[in-house]
Each structure stands twice: as structure tokens, then as C-alpha cells.
Amino acid sequence: MTSAHSLRLFAIVLLGGFVCGGAALAQDAAQAERNAVPEYVEAVPPRDISGSGEEISAVIPARNEWTSAGVIVRKGVRYRLSASGEWHMGGFCGRSGPSGLGSNSPLCFSFLPPFILPEFQVGTLVGKIGRDGKPFQVGESLEFEADRDGTLFLRPNDGRGMTWDNTGQVTSKVSLASPPPAPAPSSAPPSAAAVRQNGTAPAAPLPPLSSASSQHWAVVIGVSDYADSRIPALRYAAKDAQALHDWLVSPAGGRYAPARVKLLLNRNATTAAIKEALYTWLRQTIEEDVVVIYFAGHGSPDSPDTPQNLYLLPHDTRYDAIASTGFPMWDVETALKRFIKARRVVVLADACHSGGVGATFDVARRALGDVQPNRISSGLQNLATVGEGIAVISASDDRQLSAESAKFGGGHGVFTHYLLEGLKGQADYNKDSRVTLGELIPYLSEHVRRETLNAQSPTVAGRFDPALTLGR
């Protein structure tokens, strides 16, 4: 008998003796723990994304049995799923990511029942469609065609009823593997009051874009230099905003009327000026119009202790008073709910250039050496919940920083560089001389991720028309 075979046999015998000897003592406590873990968890209502270009993110805790990925998949539709993070399956297992690599050990293995997929390592991310679906391996990424309709559920590859001692979590992202088809034209638009009352939106048709009264509006904001020198300057935020403005008003680009595009750069991008643009100037819009809101600059919570209090940072923000001088995210939400009547709004934001800005973050870094991720991207995505027709595209997710460099078009953020390249025709996949959101979004995602070696991933949220174009 080889020494390796003897070691494996000894480990199994040792584990069997440990389990049998300790089972009687731990039975009551373990059963109570298991009973506390629900079999299915739906933290947010799942949504059907087969007709939109949005990407849905969900947190999958290791301790749960099955957690909804927040998506209802449809038979015959291809989806792309990716996951990142770290979790631990307890006991003698090693820590791993969604690939499961590093989890198995002589005293932690998955080749015996009741593991979900015994042929894969402990901690591998697995999924199934519907509560009675057949489990399949996901790992760090997977592109698949749904074989049935149903909610997509995810979980770690662990024994059934054995997740109670697990810790950690991974974040999943689900999107379509190809742009969705353009929807058929609709009529009989609902009133704006019915759409945005109490911040909710019914599944109702949007007013047609073919209306003779339809106009395109834009507020473009870029802040590279801050009045308070303690706030780190950015190299290309203002240049990014200027470049998008130039494309919007160009006869060869967006063809917006210059009078309907408001550009706020550096010292002109104050808190008061931004509020006037969103609350007063855009109040001129009507339901049939299209509105683009673009922001490039810093975004941050006011402190590490209140990560839910999120702000865009105008030029006159004070380093030691983010809460009273920044532009609150809920003020953007108020503008969308109460003042902007247009039913089609696209929010483009490149606002996560740091893990947090301000005196409180400086203290936290000195004390702890690091701070929690900046949740500005999640705050931006929440704007999409205001109502039907709002698309929010952010440059990166909460755990990433947005890159800018001279190598991107001579000096741009990587997000805006590929945004402009896509709008200029690179994202026109069907060569019809129109770049739709359904084409622009996958183009942005692929090129930004590829250029940054997956260090930056644009995020998308909202229920919007994928056939919408930013140009006229």
C-alpha cells in the first residue's frame, strides 16, 4: 500500500470517527442552526431581462442554501453569468472563490453525498433554473442557453443542509449574451404621474419617439479641478465631459440643438449650478423627450460609517464637509421623480475614482489601513428604480476604481473613451448607421473589461428601450 493511499485512508477513517463520535453531542445545536437557514432566498424580486440590455447583480451568501440571482431566465435565450468574491465552507475546508479552487483538502471533499455536484470541488458556485431544476456548474463565469423558464438560483457546492457554518459571499452578474431584439412600436402612452408616482413604474408603453414635438436634451458635467485642494484632482474628467458635449452637438454626431445641451466644467460645476440644471432647466422637457445626464468626477459617501449616504462631488465641495457641500444622490432621484418629465432618461457616470473622498476617509485609512468599497455605483444604479424608461450606465462596480490615462484617445477615462468610440460607429453591429443602447452597452462592457484586464466592469441598470439611440 502506497504512503499516499495510506494517508487518504487514514484521513477518511479519522473523519468518520470524528463525525460519529461528535454527532450525539452536536446534534441539537447543528439541527437548530440548519433550521435557521431557509432553503430558498429571494432578497430582491427577480426580473425578466430578456427584452432589455441591463445587467443584474446579486449577493450570494455562502450560508444560504439557494439564493436568487435576481433574474427570470427564458427558454432559448442565451445569458452570460460571472461571479467574484471569497467564501469559506467551514470546518477543514480552505477559502476559495466561486471557482472552488483551494477549498478541497484531505478532510474536506465533495465526492460523497449529499453534495450538490460531487464531481466538483467544495465551494464551486452552482446554479439551477427554478426550484425543481437540475443543478449545473457555474464557477467564475458561464455562458449558457436556458432550457426552461424560471428564476435562476445560485449557491455554493456544499452538502444539502450543511451550509449553516459557511461564511463569506460572492457577487453574481447576469446579462444577455447578445443584444436583445428591438421591441415592437407601441402606442397610448400613460401619463407621467402614473409612471413615477411614489417612485414606481408600471409595465406600460413609452410615448413614441416619432412625435414631431420630441426633443433631445443633455446636462454634461465634468470636474477635474476642485476648489478645495485637499480633494485629489482628476486628469481627464473635464476633458471627457467636453468631448461628449462636442459629439452631442456635432452635425456628424448626436445633432443636439446646442441650446438644449448644458455644459458644466470645473469652476462652473458648482452644487448650485448642478441643482439649477436638473431642477429648473430640465423642467422644460415633456414626456416625449429624451434626456442624457453625464457626470465625470469624484463620487463618495460622506464617511465610512454611513456608506449609504452617497454624493457626487461638485467643484465647490469641501474636503471636511462632504455631507453639507456635496450633491446628494437623493437629489438626483428627486429631479427624476418630480422635475424631469421626459420618459426616456439615460444617466452616464464615471464617478468611482477612489475608495472614498474626505477627511473621515483619511482618518479611517490612517487608523485601519483601508476602508470599505465605495458604493457610488450601487447608488447610481438605484436611480433606475424611479421609473420605466431610465437607463443608468456606470463606469465600474463598487469594488473597482475607474481608470483614466493618456493612452485612451490621447487622454480620457477608459469608460468615456469607449463610450465615444461606440457612439461614433464602432458599436453599430448591424451597420444601420444607428447605435442603440442594445448595441452600445455590450460594446462598452467588452472593451472596458478587455482594456483593463477585468479590473473595471461597467454596470447597467433600468427598464428601458434597447432600441433607443443617444443621437437624433
N, C-alpha and C positions, 0 to 999 in steps of 0.2 A: 504494500500500500504506500503510495507516494506521500510525502510530507504535506503537499497542498491538499490532497484528498483527505488526509487525517485532520488537518486544520479545519476544513469545511465541515466534516462530520462532527468534530468536537464543538464547533460553533452552533450547529443545529441542535445537538444534544443539550448543550448549555442553555440555549434559548428555550428549548422545550421544558427543561427543568425549572427555569426561571418563571416561565408563564404559568406552569401547573402549580408550582409552589406558592406563587403570589396571587393566584386568581381568587382564592377564597377570601383573602384579606382585602383585595381591591375591588371586589365585585360590586358592592353597593355604591361606592364612590364613583367608579367608572360608569355604572349604569346611569347615575344621576347626571354625570357630565354629558353622556350620549343623548339623554333625553332632552337636554338643553339646546341641542343643535338641530334646527329644523332641516327636513330633507330637501326642501326647495326654498330658495330665497329670491325674491324679485324686488331689489332695492328701488328700482325705478320702473315704471310701466314700459314694457318692450314696444318698439316701434317698427313698422314696416318701412325699410329704406329702399325697396326695390324700384321705386319711382323717383328717387332723389339722389343727389350726389353727396350726401352727408356721411360723416364718419362717426360712429358711436363708440364712446369709451365707457368702460365699466371696471370697477374694482372687484377682484375675485379673491376673497379672503381664504387662506389655507384651511381655516377651521370649519368652513361651510361644507356641506355635502355637495349640492348643486346650486350654483348661483347664475341667475340670468345675465347674459351678455348685453341685455338691453335691446335686442334685435329680434324681430319676427322674420325668419327667412322664408322664401317662397320656392317651391319645387321648380327645378330647371334654371334657376338664377345662380350665377357664379359670384362667390364672395371671397374677399381677402381678409384674413384674420392674423393679427400679430399680437404678441404679448411680451411684457418685460417686467422685471421685479425680482424679488427674492423671497423664498419661504422655507420653512423647516417642518418636516413631517414628524417631529418629536422623537423621543427615545434615542436610539443609537444611529439614527439617520444623519447624513450630512446636510448642510444647507445647499440649496440649488435654486436655479431659476426655472422658468416654465419648461425648459428642455429636460429637466430631471437629472442632468449630468452632475455627478458628485454626491448624489443622495444615497445611492446603494452602498452598503457595507456588509461585512460578514454577518452582522446581527440586524441588518435592515435590508430586506429584499422583497421583491414583488412576485416571485414565481409561484407562490402558494395562494389559494383562495383565502379571503374573499376580495382580492384586489380587483379594481375595475378592469384594468388591462394588464394581466400578469406578465405579458411579454415585454412590457416597457418598464423603465426604471420608476421607482417611487418618486413622487413629486412631479412627474411629467404632466403638463396640462392636457386634459382630455375634454371632449365635448360630446354633446348629443343634441338631437333636434326633437323637441317635445319630451314630455315626461316618460313616455314609453319608447323613446328612440334607442337605437343601438349605439353604444359609446364608440368613439374613434379618437385616435391620437391627434393632438394639435401641436404641442411643443411651442417653439418660439414663433413660428409662422406657418400658415397653411392657406392655400387657395383651393377652394372646393366648390362643387356644384351641389346644391341642396337636393336631396332625393325625396323630400316631402315638405309640406308646410308645417311651421311650428316655431315656438320660441327656442332660441339657441341657449343651451345651458352649458356651463363650464365648471370644472373642479380639478383638484389635484388627483393624481393616480395614487390612491391610498385605499385601505380596506374599507368596506362599507361599515358605517357605524364606528369608525376608528379615527375620525378627524378631530375629536374633541381636544387633543393635546397639541394640535398643529399651531404654528404661529407664522406671521408674515402674510404677504399678499402679492399678487401680480395685477397689472393693469392690462386689460384686453382692448383691442381696437378692431372694429369690424366695419368694412366698407364694401362697396361693389367692386368686383374685379375689373369691370369695364364701365364706361359712362352709361347712365340709364337712357332709355329712349325718350324722345320728346313727347310730352303728353298731348292729347288731342285738344284743340282750342275749346274754350268754354265760354259761357255767357251768363247773364243775370248775376252780376257781382253783388255781394252782400254789402251792407253799409259798414263803414269803418268802425262805428260804435259797436256793432255786433261782433266784429273781429277781435277787437282789442279790449273789450270790457273785462275788467278785473285781471288783465294780463294773460288771458287765454285766447285760443283761436279755434273755431270750429273748422272741420274739413270742408271748406267751401271754395268755389271757384274765384279766382282773382279777376279783376276787371281787365278787359282785353287791351293789349299794347297797341293795337291798331287805331285806337281812338285818335282823332285829329288833335285833341287837346293834350295828348301825352307829352310830357317834357322830361328831360334828364337833368338832375341836379347833383352837385357834389360839394362836400366840405373836405378839404385836404389839409392835414395838419402835420407839420414836421418840426421837431425840436431837437437840435444838436447841441446848442449852447444854452446854459441855464444862468439866470441872474445870480443865483447862489452858487459860487464857485466850488462849494463842497459837494455838489451833485456832479457825478462824473459826466464829462462831455461825451457826446457820440460823434463819430466822424462823418456819417453819411445820412443821418435821419432826415435832415432838411433837404439834402440833395435828392433823396428818394422821393420825398413829397413833391418837390419841384418837377422831377421827371414824370411822375404820374399826372400832375396837373397839365404839363405840356402835351402829354399824349391825349388827355381827355379833350382839350380844346383844339387839337390839331385837325385840320380838314382831312388828313390821311389817317387819323386815329379815331378817337371817340366822337368827334364832331359835336361836342357840347357847346352851347352858346356860352361865350366867356362870362357873360353877366350872370349865368347860373352856376358858376364854379367859384367858390370862395377858398382862397389860398391863405393859410396862416402859417408863417415860418418864424422860428426863433422868437425874437422880442415881440412879434405881433401875435404869437400864440399864447396869450395870457388866459388865465381862468375865466375872466370876464368875457373875452373875445370868443372863446370856445362856447361858452354858455349862450351868448348872443346868437352865434351861428346856428346852434342846434335848437334853441328855444324860440327864437324870433325869426331869423332869416329863413330857415327851412319850414316855417309855419305857412309859407306861401304855397307849398305843394298841395296837390289834390290826389285823390285815390289812384288815378290812372298813371301818375308819375313814377319815375324811377329815381332813387336816391342812393348815392355812394358816399360813405363816410370812411375816410382813411386817416389813420394815426400812426406816425412813426416817432418814437421817443421812448422815454422810460415809463414803465408801469410798475406799481408796487403796492403791497399792503402798507398800512401806516406803522405797523410794528409786527415782530414775530409772534407776539401774544394774541394778535387779532388778525389772523390771515384772511378772514372773510371780509375785512374792510379794505376794499381794493380801490386804487386811484390811478388815473392817468396823470402824468406829471407835466403840467404846462410850464412855460418859460419862467414864470414868477413863483414857482413852488419853493418853499423854504425847507432846507435840509432838516431843521429841527422842529418842523411843524407840518408834516405831510397831511395830517388829518384836517387841518384848517385851511391849507393853501393848495392842496391837490384837487383834481377834478374827480369827484366820486363816481364809481361805476354806476351807482343807482341814479345819478343824474342823467347819464346816457339812457338808462332804461326809462326814466320819466319822459325824456324827449321822444322816445319811440312810442310810448303809450299815449301821451297827451298832446304833443305838439306837431309831430310829423305825420301828416295824413296819408302820404304815399304808401301804397300797399306793397311795393317792391323796394326793399332796402338791402343793400349789400354793405356790410361792415368789414373792412380790411385793416388788420392791425399788426404792427411789428413792434411790440411793447415789452418783450421779455429779454432785456439785455443784461440783467443782473438778477441775483437771488433775492433782491430787496434793496431799497434805497432809503437812506435817512439815518438820523442819529441813533434810533433804537436798534437798527440792524448793526450799526458799527459797534455798539456796546455788546450785542449778542455775539458777534464774531470774536471780539476780544475775550469774552468770558468763556465761550464754548468752542471756539474754533470754527464753527459753521452754523448755518441756520437752515430752517426748513425750506423746501422748494417754493418758488414764487408762484402763487395760484392765479396770476393775472390772466392766463389763457382760459382757465375754467370760468373766471368771472366774465370774460368776453363771450364765451360760448353760451352762458346763461342768458345773454341778451336775446338769443334766438327764441327763447320761450315766451317772449312778449306776444308774438302772434304769427299767423300764417304769412309767408312771403318774405321773411327776414333770413338772410344768409350771413353767417359770421365765419370769416376765414382768418385764422390767426397764424402767425409765423412759426410757432413752436408750441410744444406742450409744457405743462407746469414744471417738469423736471429738466428742461432744456433751456439753453441760452440761445438767443438769436444772433447769428454771425453777420458781420459786415467786414468788407475787405476791398482793397483796391483792385483785386483780381476779378471782382464781379462787375463787368461792364465799365471798368475804369474807376470804380468807386461807388459801391452800393451795398445795401444789405442783400444777402443771398435771396431772401424771400421776394423783395421788390424787384431785384434783377430778373428773376424768372417770371414774376408776375408780368412785367413789361414785355419780356420776350414772348410769353404766351399770348398776350393781348395783340402783339404786333403780327401774329400769324403762326408762330411755332406750335401753338396748341390747336390749330384748325385741322383736326384729324380727318374730317370728311371733305376738306378742301371746298367748302361752300362760301368762303370769304366771310364767315361769321364765326367768332369764338364764343361759344356758350359757356355757362358755368359748368355744365356737364363735361365739357372738354377741358376747361381751364383748371379745374380742381385736380383731376388725376395728373395733368401735366406738371402742376406746381409740386404736388406731393412727390412724384417720382424724381424730378430733377433736384429739388432741395435735399431730399434724403440721399440721393446719389452723390451730389456735390459735397455734402458734409459727412459722408461715410456714416449715415444714420444718426449723426449727432443732433440733427434738427429735423423735426417732422411737423409740417403744417397740420393744423386741426380744422375741422369743418363742423358746423352745427346749423340746424334750422330745417324748416319745412318750406322749401322754395321750388320754383320752377327751374329745372336744369337747362331748359331751352333759353333762359334769359341771357342776354348779352349786356356787357357793360358799355359798349359803344352804341351809337344810334344806327 
